[in-house]
Amino acid sequence: MSYPTIVEAKDVRFFEIKEYQTTGGRSVKLKGLVFHSALAVSGVDVIPTENTVQVLVRLTPARKGLSGSFQVDVPLPMPNSRILFGPANVQIWPVQH
């Protein structure tokens, strides 16, 4: 059986994308739920570069003890940092209208 190993932004319901101050700068709290009933979250990778941070949510077949929800705090390296989500690098922060 073939399944995606990294979730796409279109397959996530984000419950929270909220910026907050830390002692070292700024971070964004991401909370979400993956909409793949047979898959669960196995981990989250946060990959910073100069002015962007890529967030990759890894998937695995669902089993006891795992769920489709995730929560991660993403440090922002610069004042104008962007957060890109998934393999397609969809910008989720700052929110574009």
N, C-alpha and C positions, 0 to 999 in steps of 0.2 A: 504494500500500500504506500502510495506517495502522498506526502503532506507538506505544507509549507513549514520551513524551519524558523523563519522570521516573520512576524505578523506585519501586515500592511496597515497603515493608518485608517483606511476605509473599513477595516474589520475590527475596530476598537471603539467602544463607547467610553469617552473620557468623562469621568465624574468630577475631576478637579485638575485644573491647570492654573496654579496660583503662585505668584512671585512673593517672596518674603526676604527680609533682611537677616543675615547671619553675622556672626562676629567677624568673619573674614570677607564679607561682601554680600552677594545676592545669590539666591537659589530659587528654583521653581519646583514645586511639589506636583508630581504627576500621579494621578490615580486613574485606573481604567479597568475595563473588562473586555476580554477578547471574545468575539463572537464566532467561535469554532467549537461546536459541542463535543467533538471527539478529541480536542486538543487542550492542553493545559500549558501554563507558563512554567518554563524550566529555569529561567533566569533573565536578567536585564543587563545589557551592556551599555555603559555611558562612555562615549568616546569623544573627548574634547579636542578641538583644534584651535587655531588662533582666535577666531571670532564666532565659531559655531560649535555646537555639541550635538552629536548624533546619538539617538537612543534606539537601540535594537532590542526588541522583546523576543526571546527565543522560545520556541514551542516544542512540545513533545507529546506523544500520545497520552491521553488522560488516564490517570490511575489514582488509586487511593492516596490521599495526602496532598495532592496537587489540585490547583484550581485555575480558572481562567482570569483571575484578577491579579493586578500588580499595583505596586506603589513604589515610587522612587523619588528621591530628592536629587535634582540636577543642578550642580553648581554652575553659575554663569561666569566664565573667565574674564569677560570684558563688559563694559556698560551697554554696548550695542550688540551683545551676543544673540544668536538665533539658536533655537532648538529644532533639529530636523529629526523626523520620526520614520523608522522603517527603511527597507532597502530602496524605496523610491525617494527618500529624503524629503518628505512632505513637511513644510514648515508649520509647526504648531505653536511656536513662541518667537517673537511676539505674535499675538493673534492678529491675523489680517482680516479686514472687513471688506 
